[in-house]
């Protein structure tokens, strides 16, 4: 696999009355094309900040992010961020929300309609295209947000705890659907989660971050085929090992 997303020695500090407060310090990571990488760590270790830096929403205090050797300086449809809480326009239907990015890209109407229908079907929203967000369950809202991201066909999908607010059964279902989408779309995914089980089932690599400031504590590569069984011996043993490492970050 070719490493094409490179995070070079990123640091980020926020101004305060006592001076700059470092959130992330000396964070470096190379990600291959089509790789699924999960990041786990304590609240406040800079996971969400890191995603926003990669997305181009905020600038690092030091270091840079390269996509295929080119420095990321601003937002781009090639990198799309999925938030924990769906950020849908309440006055727009599912179809209109999914097609919003296509409208900004000035995609011809007929072509956009074809893409919208395909992504609605792919995310299990067929029959709900004319519904408004207030008529949808939380899971369907999140699917709509994912369909909107897929519609603009980004190279990299950044996901910030996208299923954290959902119940376990629904989260498990959406995890499975996300894996199906990833296998078909072959996108590069940087996935923030607090669920070790979720990361073990989805990821090619798991990154554990420590806090104060946020740095990489450990990288662990997963070579198992998908779909995976959380109760398989190799996953049970790896889970024990990573839980032990995670416990060190909460002392």
C-alpha positions in Angstrom: 0.0 0.0 0.0 1.2 3.5 -0.9 1.3 5.9 2.0 -0.4 9.0 0.7 -1.8 10.8 3.7 1.1 12.0 5.9 0.7 13.8 9.2 4.1 15.4 9.9 4.9 16.3 13.5 1.7 18.1 14.2 1.3 20.2 17.3 -1.7 22.4 18.2 -2.0 24.8 21.1 -4.9 27.1 22.1 -4.4 30.6 23.5 -5.2 31.1 27.1 -4.6 33.7 29.8 -1.6 31.6 31.0 -0.2 31.2 27.5 -0.6 28.5 24.9 -2.2 25.3 26.0 -1.0 22.3 24.0 -3.7 19.9 22.8 -1.6 17.9 20.4 2.2 17.6 20.5 4.5 16.0 17.9 1.9 13.8 16.3 3.1 11.9 13.2 1.2 9.3 11.3 1.3 7.9 7.7 -1.8 6.3 6.3 -2.1 4.2 3.2 -4.6 4.6 0.4 -7.8 2.7 1.2 -6.6 2.0 4.8 -9.1 2.1 7.7 -7.4 3.6 10.8 -9.1 4.0 14.2 -8.0 6.4 16.9 -8.9 5.8 20.6 -7.9 7.8 23.6 -9.2 9.7 26.7 -11.5 12.7 26.2 -9.5 15.8 25.6 -6.5 14.1 24.0 -7.0 16.0 20.7 -8.7 13.3 18.6 -11.4 15.7 17.2 -8.8 18.5 16.8 -6.6 16.2 14.8 -9.5 15.3 12.4 -10.3 19.0 11.9 -6.6 19.7 11.1 -6.6 16.9 8.5 -9.9 18.3 7.1 -8.4 21.7 6.8 -10.9 23.3 9.1 -8.2 24.5 11.6 -4.5 25.1 11.2 -1.8 23.4 13.3 0.5 25.4 15.5 3.4 23.4 14.0 3.9 20.7 11.5 1.8 20.0 8.4 -0.4 17.4 6.6 0.4 16.1 3.2 -2.0 14.4 0.7 0.1 12.7 -2.0 2.9 15.0 -1.2 0.8 18.2 -1.4 0.4 20.3 1.8 -3.2 20.6 3.0 -3.9 24.3 3.5 -7.7 24.5 3.5 -10.9 22.5 3.3 -11.6 20.4 0.2 -14.3 18.0 -1.1 -11.6 15.4 -1.3 -11.7 15.2 2.5 -15.1 14.9 4.2 -15.8 15.0 7.9 -18.7 13.0 9.5 -19.6 14.5 12.9 -20.8 12.7 16.0 -24.2 14.5 15.8 -25.7 14.7 12.3 -25.4 18.2 10.9 -28.4 18.2 8.6 -30.3 21.2 7.3 -33.7 20.8 9.0 -35.6 22.6 6.2 -34.2 20.3 3.5 -35.4 16.8 2.7 -33.1 13.7 2.8 -32.6 14.1 -1.0 -31.8 17.8 -0.6 -29.4 17.2 2.3 -27.6 14.4 0.4 -27.3 16.5 -2.7 -26.1 19.7 -1.0 -22.4 19.1 -1.7 -23.2 18.2 -5.3 -25.0 21.6 -5.7 -22.0 23.4 -4.4 -19.9 21.5 -6.9 -22.4 22.6 -9.6 -22.9 19.0 -10.7 -25.6 18.9 -13.5 -29.1 18.2 -12.2 -29.7 14.8 -13.9 -26.2 13.5 -12.9 -26.8 14.8 -9.3 -30.2 13.0 -9.1 -28.6 9.7 -10.2 -25.9 10.1 -7.5 -28.3 11.0 -4.8 -30.6 8.0 -5.5 -27.6 5.7 -5.6 -26.3 6.9 -2.2 -29.7 6.9 -0.6 -30.1 3.3 -1.7 -26.5 2.4 -0.6 -27.1 3.7 2.9 -30.5 2.0 3.4 -32.6 5.1 3.0 -34.7 4.1 0.1 -38.3 5.4 0.5 -37.2 8.2 2.8 -35.9 10.7 0.2 -38.7 13.1 0.8 -38.6 13.0 4.5 -37.3 15.9 6.7 -34.8 15.4 9.5 -37.4 15.7 12.2 -39.2 12.7 10.7 -36.1 10.5 10.9 -34.7 8.4 13.7 -31.2 9.2 15.0 -29.7 6.3 13.0 -31.4 7.5 9.8 -30.1 11.0 10.3 -26.6 9.6 10.6 -27.1 7.5 7.5 -28.2 10.7 5.7 -25.0 12.5 6.8 -22.9 9.5 5.6 -24.8 9.5 2.3 -24.1 13.2 1.8 -20.4 12.5 2.4 -20.4 9.6 -0.1 -22.2 11.7 -2.7 -19.3 14.1 -3.1 -17.0 11.1 -3.5 -14.1 12.2 -1.2 -10.8 10.5 -1.2 -10.6 10.5 2.6 -13.5 10.1 5.1 -12.9 11.5 8.6 -15.4 10.2 11.2 -15.6 11.7 14.6 -17.4 9.1 16.9 -20.2 8.9 14.3 -22.3 6.2 16.2 -21.4 7.1 19.8 -24.9 8.5 20.6 -26.7 5.4 19.3 -27.8 2.3 21.3 -25.6 -0.8 21.0 -27.8 -2.8 18.6 -28.1 0.1 16.2 -24.4 1.0 16.5 -23.5 -2.6 15.6 -25.8 -2.5 12.6 -24.3 0.8 11.3 -20.8 -0.5 11.9 -21.6 -3.4 9.6 -23.1 -1.1 7.0 -20.1 1.2 7.2 -17.8 -1.8 6.6 -19.9 -2.8 3.6 -19.6 0.7 2.2 -15.9 0.8 2.9 -15.3 -2.4 1.1 -17.3 -1.3 -2.0 -16.1 2.3 -2.1 -12.5 1.6 -1.0 -12.0 5.0 0.7 -9.3 6.0 3.2 -11.0 6.3 6.6 -9.7 8.0 9.8 -12.1 6.9 12.5 -12.3 8.3 16.0 -14.1 6.1 18.6 -14.2 5.4 22.3 -15.2 1.8 21.5 -12.3 -0.7 21.4 -14.7 -3.4 20.1 -15.8 -1.1 17.2 -12.1 -0.5 16.3 -11.2 -4.2 16.5 -14.0 -5.1 14.1 -13.5 -2.3 11.6 -9.8 -1.3 11.5 -6.6 -2.1 9.7 -4.7 -0.2 12.4 -5.6 1.1 15.8 -3.8 4.2 17.3 -4.0 4.8 21.0 -3.5 8.4 22.0 -2.5 9.7 25.4 -3.5 13.2 26.6 -2.0 16.3 28.1 -0.8 16.8 25.5 -2.2 14.4 22.8 0.5 12.1 21.5 0.6 8.6 20.1 1.0 6.0 22.8 0.8 2.9 20.7 0.1 1.7 17.1 -1.3 -1.8 16.6 -1.8 -3.4 13.2 -4.7 -5.8 12.6 -4.1 -8.4 9.8 -7.4 -10.4 10.1 -9.8 -10.9 7.3 -13.3 -9.3 7.5 -16.0 -9.8 8.7 -14.6 -10.5 12.1 -16.0 -12.2 15.2 -15.4 -10.2 18.4 -15.3 -13.5 20.3 -12.6 -15.1 18.2 -9.5 -16.1 20.2 -7.2 -13.6 18.4 -9.5 -10.7 18.9 -10.1 -11.6 22.6 -6.4 -11.7 23.2 -5.8 -8.4 21.3 -8.6 -6.8 23.2 -7.0 -7.8 26.5 -3.7 -6.4 25.5 -5.1 -3.1 24.2 -7.4 -2.7 27.2 -4.3 -3.0 29.4 -2.6 -0.3 27.4 -5.7 1.9 27.5 -5.8 1.6 31.3 -2.4 3.2 31.5 -3.8 6.3 29.7 -6.4 6.9 32.4 -4.1 6.9 35.4 
